[in-house]
Amino acid sequence: MYFGEPLSSVEVRILDRNAAALGIPTELLMENAGRAVVDAVESRIGSVKGRRVVVFAGAGGNAGDGITAARHFASRGAVVRLYLLSKPEELRPEASSLQYRAVHRTDLSIDVVLVREPADIPESVEGDIIVDALLGIGVRGRIRQPYARAIETINRSRGLKVAVDIPSGLDPDTGEELGPVVKANLTVTFHGPKKGMLRKPEYCGEIVTVSIGIPPEAWLYVGPGDVEYKVPRRGMRSHKGQAGRVLIVGGSETFTGAPALAALAALRSGVDLVFVAAPSRAADVIASYSPDLITVKLGGSDYLVPEHVDVLKPWIERVDVVALGMGLGLRGETREAVLRLVEECHAQGKKMVVDADGIKHLAAEPEVLSRISVITPHEGEYRRLFGKALPQDLLERGEAVRRTAEEFGTTILLKSYVDVVSDGRRLRFNKTGAPSMAVGGTGDILTGIVAAMLAKGLDPFNASCIAAFVNGLAGCLAYAEVGEGMKASDLLDRIPKAFGSPYDLFTKYLVYERVPR
């Protein structure tokens, strides 16, 4: 998400949270937002010295922006009245409370009116500038009192009406009118216009987009905000299967650990059921790793063969996602089986993630990639599959991956020192991880997490972004606690922690080198 692009309310929250994780606190963004509102007004009407300013503030972050603007108006010589529709001690987030305390403790010319009931708000107010900082993107449901009265008062009053970020009463995502809506002359919006504004521009007046200090890395890199706001959480009334079912197809007479790691990672990522389909002898070994694994024994061969596809059809029907490739081996019969499995999953409309040996088999027929949701190659597999090396410059590498994803119609999660994710349209990077994650098996765990996110309903791009972040964050935690001797299996018990406390772990344990531009 680049500066100036339309934003959903969730994207705004993710940006704020990721910026905070990168060391740009909410308090700083709020300070910049409040100052930007005053700057935008002065650029249109000149100095505000001696002007009468009336600010209406609610209870959340939008209120904090408005309170900050009130202070900046007053510091430039304006005479300010602030109507606060919440108790000062109930202002949230803490940054809003801090801004109110700053107003309360200064001698600036700010008259604060604490609104306890609708009658505390006059029919109209007298002011040269009237600022709406009531609801912002935090609005939920129909507009209630005293907010409805405040909006009506703003609309009845004369003066330059300025909306902070978005006119109150307008749904930030859909543009639905949730009751009375502020009819602004000027809307000062942050980072990018909100999608609902573009659907109802008649309420916004002139739209001015300003930067408040959110760095491009807050969206370019996957961050804790993505996990906190995009991963579905189980409700108290959820039932088995509602959080997703995954089928892992992998393993051979030599490799049994890879599909087991992928399956356990999917379980640790919160899906309800995971089935592991493997040749019979491999399946027996895989079952011994954990009682949580349900194995499907594929008889008649010690490796995957085309005849196994018929056995797998009813199991494919039972699941949401199929993950294919871990530990399959490279026999010619297995290649035929892989291609048939891709066709079967496509015919049944199932999402697929393909990794490891599965990717090697696809190199013979890359045109089938458009039928696969996500592929997870490392650099060598990417070169083998697409016949081209990747540039070392990070942004050039990202653009190369994006073009390839667009050409072949799939989502690519390139595993590297900085992971690259693209679906051909969107592009993001991930730099969670630790040096010891170069051990075998961490890629299998990543595939399991991708499959889990797909099973939970995320689209392939977001599933890949979040999986890369969580896998790397679990690796950071394992590296901090175990050190150089960490194994891939050390990540498993740390996956739930990475999902549960992404912000705290990211800011405490992130291990990476600065990426040169």
C-alpha positions as CSV (number, residue, x, y, z in Angstrom):
1,M,0.0,0.0,0.0
2,Y,1.7,3.2,-1.2
3,F,1.0,6.7,-0.1
4,G,-2.1,8.1,-1.6
5,E,-3.8,4.8,-2.4
6,P,-7.4,4.2,-1.1
7,L,-7.4,2.4,2.3
8,S,-9.9,0.2,4.1
9,S,-10.3,0.6,7.8
10,V,-8.4,-2.7,8.4
11,E,-5.5,-1.5,6.3
12,V,-5.3,1.7,8.3
13,R,-5.1,-0.2,11.6
14,I,-2.4,-2.5,10.1
15,L,-0.4,0.5,9.0
16,D,-0.6,2.1,12.4
17,R,0.3,-1.1,14.2
18,N,3.2,-2.0,11.9
19,A,4.5,1.6,12.1
20,A,4.5,1.3,15.9
21,A,6.4,-2.0,15.7
22,L,9.0,-0.3,13.6
23,G,9.5,2.4,16.2
24,I,7.1,5.1,15.0
25,P,4.7,5.4,18.0
26,T,1.1,6.3,17.8
27,E,1.8,9.5,19.8
28,L,4.0,10.7,17.1
29,L,1.6,9.9,14.3
30,M,-1.2,11.7,16.3
31,E,1.0,14.8,16.8
32,N,1.7,14.9,13.1
33,A,-2.0,14.4,12.2
34,G,-3.1,17.3,14.4
35,R,-0.5,19.6,13.0
36,A,-1.4,18.5,9.4
37,V,-5.0,19.5,9.9
38,V,-4.0,23.1,11.0
39,D,-1.5,23.3,8.1
40,A,-4.1,22.3,5.6
41,V,-6.5,25.0,6.9
42,E,-3.9,27.7,6.9
43,S,-2.8,26.8,3.4
44,R,-6.4,27.6,2.3
45,I,-7.5,30.6,4.5
46,G,-4.2,32.0,5.7
47,S,-3.2,32.5,9.3
48,V,-5.6,31.3,12.0
49,K,-4.5,33.9,14.5
50,G,-7.6,35.5,16.1
51,R,-9.9,33.0,14.3
52,R,-12.7,31.2,16.2
53,V,-12.3,27.5,16.1
54,V,-14.7,24.9,17.4
55,V,-13.6,21.3,17.6
56,F,-15.9,18.3,18.2
57,A,-14.0,15.2,19.5
58,G,-15.3,11.8,20.4
59,A,-13.6,9.0,22.3
60,G,-11.0,7.3,20.1
61,G,-8.0,8.0,18.0
62,N,-9.9,10.4,15.8
63,A,-10.7,12.4,18.9
64,G,-7.0,12.4,19.8
65,D,-6.2,13.9,16.3
66,G,-8.8,16.5,16.9
67,I,-7.6,17.4,20.4
68,T,-4.1,17.7,19.0
69,A,-5.4,20.0,16.3
70,A,-7.1,22.1,18.9
71,R,-3.8,22.6,20.7
72,H,-2.0,23.6,17.4
73,F,-4.8,26.0,16.5
74,A,-4.5,27.6,19.9
75,S,-0.7,27.8,19.8
76,R,-1.0,29.7,16.5
77,G,-3.3,32.3,18.1
78,A,-6.7,30.9,17.4
79,V,-9.5,31.1,20.0
80,V,-10.6,27.5,20.5
81,R,-13.6,25.7,22.0
82,L,-13.4,21.9,22.4
83,Y,-16.5,19.8,22.8
84,L,-15.4,16.5,24.2
85,L,-18.1,13.7,23.9
86,S,-16.4,11.3,26.3
87,K,-15.1,11.4,29.8
88,P,-11.4,12.4,29.7
89,E,-10.4,9.2,31.6
90,E,-12.1,7.1,29.0
91,L,-10.2,8.4,26.0
92,R,-8.6,5.6,24.1
93,P,-5.9,4.9,22.9
94,E,-3.5,6.2,25.5
95,A,-2.2,8.6,22.9
96,S,-5.5,10.4,22.9
97,S,-5.5,10.7,26.7
98,L,-1.9,12.1,26.5
99,Q,-3.1,14.8,24.1
100,Y,-6.0,15.8,26.3
101,R,-3.6,16.0,29.3
102,A,-1.4,18.3,27.3
103,V,-4.3,20.6,26.5
104,H,-5.5,20.5,30.2
105,R,-2.0,21.4,31.5
106,T,-1.2,24.4,29.3
107,D,-2.4,28.0,29.4
108,L,-3.5,28.0,25.8
109,S,-6.8,29.6,24.9
110,I,-8.9,26.5,24.8
111,D,-12.3,26.4,26.4
112,V,-13.2,22.7,27.0
113,V,-16.9,21.7,27.2
114,L,-17.4,18.1,28.6
115,V,-20.6,16.8,26.9
116,R,-22.6,14.5,29.3
117,E,-25.9,14.5,27.4
118,P,-27.1,15.8,24.0
119,A,-28.5,19.0,25.5
120,D,-24.9,20.0,26.3
121,I,-24.5,20.6,22.6
122,P,-26.1,23.8,21.2
123,E,-28.2,23.8,18.1
124,S,-25.4,25.5,16.2
125,V,-22.0,27.0,17.0
126,E,-20.3,30.2,16.0
127,G,-16.9,29.7,14.5
128,D,-14.7,30.5,11.5
129,I,-13.5,26.9,11.5
130,I,-15.5,23.9,12.7
131,V,-13.5,20.6,13.1
132,D,-15.1,17.2,13.0
133,A,-13.1,14.7,15.0
134,L,-16.0,12.6,16.3
135,L,-15.8,9.1,14.9
136,G,-13.2,8.6,12.1
137,I,-12.7,5.0,10.9
138,G,-13.8,3.6,14.3
139,V,-17.5,4.1,13.7
140,R,-19.6,1.0,14.3
141,G,-23.3,0.6,13.5
142,R,-25.8,3.4,13.5
143,I,-24.9,6.8,14.9
144,R,-26.2,7.2,18.5
145,Q,-26.6,10.2,20.7
146,P,-24.9,12.5,21.5
147,Y,-22.9,12.0,18.3
148,A,-25.9,12.4,16.1
149,R,-26.7,15.7,17.7
150,A,-23.1,16.8,17.3
151,I,-23.1,16.0,13.6
152,E,-26.4,17.9,13.1
153,T,-24.9,20.9,14.9
154,I,-21.8,20.9,12.7
155,N,-24.0,20.8,9.6
156,R,-26.2,23.6,10.8
157,S,-23.3,25.9,11.7
158,R,-21.6,28.4,9.5
159,G,-17.9,28.3,9.0
160,L,-15.3,26.2,7.2
161,K,-16.2,22.6,8.1
162,V,-13.1,20.4,8.3
163,A,-13.3,16.6,8.7
164,V,-10.4,14.9,10.3
165,D,-9.5,11.8,8.2
166,I,-13.1,11.0,7.2
167,P,-16.5,12.8,7.7
168,S,-18.2,11.3,10.8
169,G,-21.2,9.2,10.1
170,L,-19.8,7.7,6.8
171,D,-18.8,4.1,6.8
172,P,-15.1,4.1,5.9
173,D,-15.3,1.0,3.8
174,T,-18.7,1.0,2.1
175,G,-19.6,4.7,2.1
176,E,-22.9,3.8,3.8
177,E,-24.6,6.7,5.6
178,L,-24.9,5.4,9.2
179,G,-27.2,8.2,10.2
180,P,-26.5,11.9,10.0
181,V,-23.2,12.5,8.2
182,V,-21.0,15.6,8.4
183,K,-21.0,17.6,5.2
184,A,-17.4,18.8,5.2
185,N,-15.9,21.6,3.0
186,L,-12.5,20.1,3.5
187,T,-11.4,16.6,4.5
188,V,-7.8,16.1,5.7
189,T,-7.2,12.4,5.3
190,F,-4.1,10.5,6.4
191,H,-1.8,8.4,4.2
192,G,-4.6,7.7,1.7
193,P,-8.4,8.4,1.2
194,K,-10.7,5.9,2.9
195,K,-12.6,3.7,0.4
196,G,-16.0,4.8,1.6
197,M,-15.0,8.5,0.9
198,L,-14.5,7.8,-2.7
199,R,-18.0,6.3,-2.9
200,K,-19.6,9.4,-1.3
201,P,-17.4,12.3,-2.2
202,E,-20.2,14.8,-1.8
203,Y,-19.7,14.6,2.0
204,C,-16.0,15.2,1.8
205,G,-15.6,18.5,0.0
206,E,-12.0,19.0,-1.0
207,I,-10.0,15.9,-0.1
208,V,-6.4,16.6,1.0
209,T,-4.2,13.5,1.6
210,V,-1.2,14.1,3.9
211,S,1.6,12.0,5.2
212,I,1.8,11.8,9.0
213,G,5.1,9.9,9.2
214,I,4.0,6.3,8.5
215,P,7.1,4.8,6.8
216,P,6.7,2.8,3.6
217,E,8.2,-0.2,5.4
218,A,5.0,-0.4,7.4
219,W,3.2,-1.8,4.4
220,L,6.1,-3.0,2.2
221,Y,7.1,-5.4,5.0
222,V,4.7,-7.8,6.6
223,G,4.3,-6.9,10.3
224,P,2.5,-7.8,13.5
225,G,-0.6,-5.7,12.5
226,D,-1.2,-8.1,9.6
227,V,-1.5,-11.1,12.0
228,E,-3.6,-9.2,14.6
229,Y,-6.1,-7.9,12.1
230,K,-6.3,-10.5,9.3
231,V,-6.1,-13.9,11.0
232,P,-9.6,-15.2,12.0
233,R,-10.1,-16.2,15.6
234,R,-12.3,-19.0,16.9
235,G,-15.5,-17.9,18.6
236,M,-16.9,-19.6,21.7
237,R,-19.5,-21.4,19.6
238,S,-17.1,-22.7,16.9
239,H,-17.2,-26.4,16.1
240,K,-14.8,-29.0,14.7
241,G,-13.9,-28.3,11.1
242,Q,-15.0,-24.7,11.2
243,A,-11.4,-23.5,11.5
244,G,-10.3,-25.5,8.5
245,R,-9.2,-29.0,7.3
246,V,-5.9,-29.6,5.5
247,L,-4.6,-32.6,3.6
248,I,-0.8,-33.0,3.4
249,V,0.4,-35.3,0.6
250,G,4.1,-36.2,0.9
251,G,6.6,-38.6,2.1
252,S,8.4,-41.6,0.7
253,E,10.5,-44.5,1.9
254,T,13.4,-42.1,2.7
255,F,11.6,-38.9,3.8
256,T,9.0,-39.0,6.6
257,G,9.9,-36.0,8.7
258,A,9.0,-33.3,6.1
259,P,5.2,-34.1,5.7
260,A,5.0,-34.6,9.5
261,L,6.5,-31.1,10.2
262,A,4.1,-29.5,7.7
263,A,1.1,-31.2,9.3
264,L,2.1,-30.3,12.8
265,A,2.7,-26.7,11.8
266,A,-0.8,-26.6,10.3
267,L,-2.2,-27.9,13.6
268,R,-0.1,-25.4,15.6
269,S,-1.5,-22.6,13.3
270,G,-5.0,-23.3,14.5
271,V,-6.8,-25.6,12.0
272,D,-9.0,-28.3,13.3
273,L,-8.0,-31.3,11.3
274,V,-5.0,-32.4,9.4
275,F,-4.7,-35.6,7.4
276,V,-1.3,-36.8,6.1
277,A,-1.5,-39.0,3.0
278,A,1.8,-41.0,2.5
279,P,2.9,-44.4,1.2
280,S,2.0,-47.0,3.8
281,R,5.4,-47.6,5.5
282,A,6.1,-43.8,5.6
283,A,2.6,-43.3,7.0
284,D,3.3,-45.7,9.9
285,V,6.4,-43.7,10.8
286,I,4.6,-40.4,10.5
287,A,1.8,-41.6,12.8
288,S,4.3,-42.4,15.4
289,Y,5.5,-38.8,15.6
290,S,2.3,-37.5,17.2
291,P,-1.2,-38.8,18.2
292,D,-2.6,-35.6,16.7
293,L,-1.8,-36.7,13.2
294,I,-4.3,-38.7,11.1
295,T,-2.6,-40.7,8.4
296,V,-4.0,-42.0,5.1
297,K,-2.0,-45.0,4.0
298,L,-1.3,-45.3,0.3
299,G,-0.6,-48.9,-0.4
300,G,1.2,-50.7,-3.2
301,S,4.4,-48.6,-3.4
302,D,6.9,-46.9,-1.2
303,Y,6.4,-43.6,-3.1
304,L,3.6,-41.7,-4.7
305,V,2.3,-43.2,-7.9
306,P,-0.6,-42.2,-10.3
307,E,-2.8,-45.0,-8.9
308,H,-2.8,-43.2,-5.5
309,V,-4.8,-40.3,-6.9
310,D,-8.0,-42.3,-7.1
311,V,-7.5,-43.2,-3.4
312,L,-7.0,-39.6,-2.5
313,K,-10.1,-38.2,-4.3
314,P,-12.5,-38.7,-1.3
315,W,-10.0,-37.2,1.1
316,I,-9.6,-34.2,-1.2
317,E,-13.3,-33.7,-1.0
318,R,-13.2,-33.6,2.8
319,V,-10.7,-30.8,3.1
320,D,-10.4,-27.1,2.3
321,V,-6.7,-27.2,1.3
322,V,-4.2,-29.6,-0.1
323,A,-0.5,-29.2,0.6
324,L,1.7,-31.2,-1.8
325,G,5.4,-32.0,-2.3
326,M,7.3,-32.5,1.0
327,G,9.5,-35.5,0.9
328,L,8.0,-37.0,-2.3
329,G,11.2,-37.9,-4.0
330,L,11.9,-37.3,-7.7
331,R,10.8,-40.5,-9.5
332,G,9.1,-40.2,-12.9
333,E,5.9,-41.9,-11.7
334,T,5.7,-39.5,-8.8
335,R,5.9,-36.6,-11.3
336,E,2.9,-38.0,-13.2
337,A,1.0,-38.4,-9.9
338,V,1.8,-34.8,-8.9
339,L,0.4,-33.5,-12.2
340,R,-2.7,-35.6,-11.8
341,L,-3.2,-34.4,-8.2
342,V,-3.0,-30.8,-9.4
343,E,-5.7,-31.6,-12.0
344,E,-7.9,-33.3,-9.4
345,C,-7.7,-30.5,-6.9
346,H,-8.4,-28.0,-9.6
347,A,-11.5,-30.0,-10.7
348,Q,-12.8,-30.1,-7.1
349,G,-12.1,-26.4,-6.6
350,K,-9.6,-26.9,-3.8
351,K,-6.9,-24.5,-2.8
352,M,-3.3,-25.9,-3.1
353,V,0.1,-25.0,-1.8
354,V,3.1,-26.8,-3.5
355,D,6.6,-27.0,-2.0
356,A,9.9,-28.8,-2.2
357,D,9.8,-31.9,-4.5
358,G,6.4,-30.9,-5.8
359,I,7.9,-27.7,-7.2
360,K,10.7,-29.8,-8.9
361,H,8.1,-31.9,-10.6
362,L,6.2,-28.9,-11.9
363,A,9.3,-27.7,-13.7
364,A,8.4,-30.0,-16.5
365,E,5.0,-28.4,-17.1
366,P,4.9,-24.9,-15.5
367,E,1.7,-24.0,-17.3
368,V,-0.2,-25.9,-14.6
369,L,0.9,-23.3,-12.1
370,S,-2.2,-21.2,-12.7
371,R,-4.2,-24.0,-11.1
372,I,-2.2,-23.7,-7.8
373,S,-2.9,-21.2,-5.1
374,V,0.6,-20.8,-3.7
375,I,4.1,-22.1,-4.6
376,T,7.0,-21.7,-2.1
377,P,10.3,-22.0,-3.9
378,H,13.7,-21.1,-2.6
379,E,16.0,-19.3,-5.1
380,G,17.4,-22.5,-6.6
381,E,13.9,-23.9,-7.1
382,Y,12.7,-20.6,-8.6
383,R,15.6,-20.7,-11.1
384,R,14.9,-24.3,-12.0
385,L,11.1,-23.7,-12.4
386,F,11.2,-20.5,-14.3
387,G,14.6,-20.7,-16.0
388,K,15.9,-17.3,-14.7
389,A,18.1,-16.1,-11.9
390,L,16.9,-13.4,-9.5
391,P,18.6,-10.0,-9.1
392,Q,20.3,-9.2,-5.7
393,D,18.8,-5.8,-5.3
394,L,15.7,-6.3,-3.1
395,L,13.2,-4.1,-5.0
396,E,14.4,-5.4,-8.4
397,R,14.0,-9.0,-7.0
398,G,10.5,-8.2,-5.8
399,E,9.5,-6.8,-9.2
400,A,11.0,-9.9,-10.9
401,V,8.9,-12.1,-8.7
402,R,5.8,-10.0,-9.3
403,R,6.2,-10.2,-13.1
404,T,6.6,-14.0,-12.8
405,A,3.6,-14.4,-10.6
406,E,1.5,-12.3,-13.1
407,E,2.8,-14.3,-16.0
408,F,2.0,-17.7,-14.5
409,G,-1.2,-16.8,-12.6
410,T,-0.2,-17.9,-9.1
411,T,1.0,-16.6,-5.8
412,I,4.8,-17.0,-5.3
413,L,6.3,-17.0,-1.8
414,L,10.0,-16.9,-2.5
415,K,12.0,-18.1,0.6
416,S,15.2,-16.1,1.0
417,Y,17.1,-13.9,3.4
418,V,14.2,-11.6,2.9
419,D,11.1,-13.4,1.7
420,V,9.2,-12.1,-1.3
421,V,5.5,-12.6,-1.8
422,S,3.5,-11.6,-4.9
423,D,0.3,-12.6,-6.6
424,G,1.2,-10.6,-9.7
425,R,-0.6,-7.5,-8.6
426,R,0.5,-7.0,-4.9
427,L,4.0,-7.3,-3.6
428,R,5.3,-7.5,0.0
429,F,8.5,-8.5,1.8
430,N,9.1,-10.3,5.0
431,K,12.3,-10.1,7.0
432,T,11.5,-12.1,10.2
433,G,13.8,-15.0,10.6
434,A,17.1,-16.1,12.1
435,P,20.4,-17.5,10.7
436,S,19.8,-20.9,12.1
437,M,16.6,-21.3,10.1
438,A,18.8,-22.5,7.3
439,V,18.4,-26.0,8.8
440,G,16.3,-28.5,6.9
441,G,12.6,-28.6,7.7
442,T,11.8,-24.9,8.3
443,G,10.4,-24.7,4.7
444,D,8.1,-27.6,5.4
445,I,6.8,-25.8,8.5
446,L,6.2,-22.7,6.4
447,T,4.1,-24.8,3.9
448,G,2.0,-26.1,6.8
449,I,1.3,-22.5,8.0
450,V,0.4,-21.4,4.5
451,A,-2.0,-24.3,4.2
452,A,-3.6,-23.4,7.6
453,M,-4.1,-19.8,6.6
454,L,-5.7,-20.8,3.3
455,A,-8.0,-23.2,5.2
456,K,-9.0,-20.4,7.5
457,G,-10.2,-18.4,4.5
458,L,-7.4,-16.0,3.8
459,D,-6.7,-15.3,0.1
460,P,-3.4,-16.8,-1.2
461,F,-1.5,-13.5,-1.0
462,N,-2.3,-12.7,2.6
463,A,-2.0,-16.3,3.6
464,S,1.5,-16.4,2.3
465,C,2.5,-13.0,3.8
466,I,1.3,-14.0,7.3
467,A,2.8,-17.5,7.1
468,A,6.2,-16.1,6.2
469,F,6.0,-13.6,9.0
470,V,4.9,-16.2,11.6
471,N,7.3,-18.8,10.5
472,G,10.2,-16.3,10.7
473,L,9.0,-14.9,14.1
474,A,8.8,-18.4,15.5
475,G,12.4,-18.9,14.2
476,C,13.5,-15.7,15.9
477,L,12.0,-16.9,19.2
478,A,13.6,-20.3,18.9
479,Y,17.0,-18.8,18.0
480,A,16.8,-16.6,21.1
481,E,15.9,-19.5,23.4
482,V,17.9,-22.3,21.8
483,G,20.7,-20.7,19.8
484,E,22.8,-22.1,17.0
485,G,21.7,-25.7,17.7
486,M,18.0,-25.1,17.0
487,K,16.1,-27.6,14.9
488,A,13.1,-27.1,12.7
489,S,10.9,-28.9,15.2
490,D,11.9,-26.2,17.7
491,L,9.6,-23.8,15.8
492,L,6.5,-25.9,16.3
493,D,5.7,-25.0,19.9
494,R,6.5,-21.4,19.2
495,I,4.1,-21.0,16.3
496,P,1.1,-20.3,18.7
497,K,3.1,-17.7,20.5
498,A,3.9,-16.0,17.3
499,F,0.2,-15.9,16.4
500,G,-0.8,-14.9,19.9
501,S,1.7,-12.1,20.7
502,P,3.1,-11.0,17.3
503,Y,3.8,-7.4,18.4
504,D,5.6,-8.1,21.6
505,L,7.7,-10.9,20.1
506,F,8.5,-8.8,17.0
507,T,9.8,-5.9,19.0
508,K,11.7,-8.1,21.4
509,Y,13.2,-10.9,19.3
510,L,13.4,-9.8,15.7
511,V,16.8,-10.7,14.2
512,Y,17.8,-9.2,10.9
513,E,20.3,-7.1,9.2
514,R,19.5,-3.8,7.6
515,V,18.6,-4.4,4.0
516,P,20.7,-2.2,1.6
517,R,18.8,-0.2,-1.0
